[in-house]
Amino acid sequence: MRVSKEQAAQNRERILDAAALLLRERGIAGVGVDALAEAAGMTHGSLYSQFGSKERLVEEAVGHAISAKAKELPEDFALDDYVSEYLSPAHRDAPASGCPFAALACEVSRQTSGVRERFTVGVRGVIALLRSRMPSASKPRQRDDRAIVTAASMVGALVLARAVSDPKLSDDILRATRDAILK
């Protein structure tokens, strides 16, 4: 039975939404095709007919997660508010709906060039976004460097805060990094 183009597009979107969430929650290596198909409410055949391979699905799901997260930002947001929300216990405790960079960064270096390229485009986008919210520096390079350091600090702090077993240390990592960035 043939599926209409509209239904195929809806299926594709459902698969990408489910995969983006599942990959952030369990990691790329922790999710097989079975879990992806089940989460999307689809069959293996549907996934393969849409994407051809798990690698291609992961590539598109990473890009989808990054662009979906970017769309959640209000057009006019204050950098201080963004940093405070990003480095919060609520964000730390919700990896499935949180930042794809923090959820996937440790695995992306071992993925295909397509996945790495999507990730790189997203990182460049976040750096540009942060740079656009920073006060002008005397030299453009200083503003660029500050945006890079801010992005790296935020993602790194979130990764560490999620990884440690001591709740107080986790909270301290978030607080200290937030305070240092906002200083």
JOUR-V200100 format. One record per residue. N is the residue number from 1. BURIAL is b if it has 9 or more other C-alpha atoms within 8 Angstrom, else e. Layout:
BEGIN
N_BURIAL / N_BURIAL
END
This chain:
BEGIN
1_e / 2_e / 3_e / 4_e / 5_e / 6_e / 7_e / 8_b / 9_e / 10_e / 11_e / 12_b / 13_e / 14_b / 15_b / 16_b / 17_b / 18_b / 19_b / 20_b / 21_b / 22_b / 23_b / 24_b / 25_b / 26_b / 27_b / 28_b / 29_e / 30_e / 31_b / 32_e / 33_e / 34_e / 35_e / 36_b / 37_b / 38_b / 39_b / 40_b / 41_e / 42_b / 43_e / 44_b / 45_e / 46_e / 47_b / 48_b / 49_e / 50_e / 51_b / 52_b / 53_e / 54_b / 55_e / 56_b / 57_b / 58_b / 59_b / 60_b / 61_b / 62_b / 63_b / 64_b / 65_b / 66_b / 67_b / 68_e / 69_b / 70_e / 71_e / 72_e / 73_e / 74_e / 75_e / 76_e / 77_e / 78_e / 79_b / 80_e / 81_e / 82_b / 83_b / 84_b / 85_e / 86_e / 87_b / 88_b / 89_e / 90_e / 91_b / 92_b / 93_e / 94_e / 95_b / 96_b / 97_e / 98_b / 99_b / 100_b / 101_b / 102_b / 103_b / 104_b / 105_b / 106_e / 107_b / 108_b / 109_e / 110_e / 111_e / 112_e / 113_e / 114_e / 115_b / 116_b / 117_e / 118_b / 119_b / 120_e / 121_e / 122_b / 123_b / 124_e / 125_e / 126_b / 127_b / 128_b / 129_e / 130_b / 131_b / 132_e / 133_e / 134_b / 135_e / 136_e / 137_e / 138_e / 139_e / 140_e / 141_e / 142_b / 143_b / 144_b / 145_e / 146_b / 147_b / 148_b / 149_e / 150_b / 151_b / 152_e / 153_b / 154_b / 155_b / 156_b / 157_b / 158_b / 159_b / 160_b / 161_b / 162_b / 163_e / 164_b / 165_e / 166_e / 167_e / 168_e / 169_b / 170_b / 171_b / 172_e / 173_b / 174_b / 175_b / 176_e / 177_b / 178_b / 179_e / 180_e / 181_e / 182_e / 183_e
END
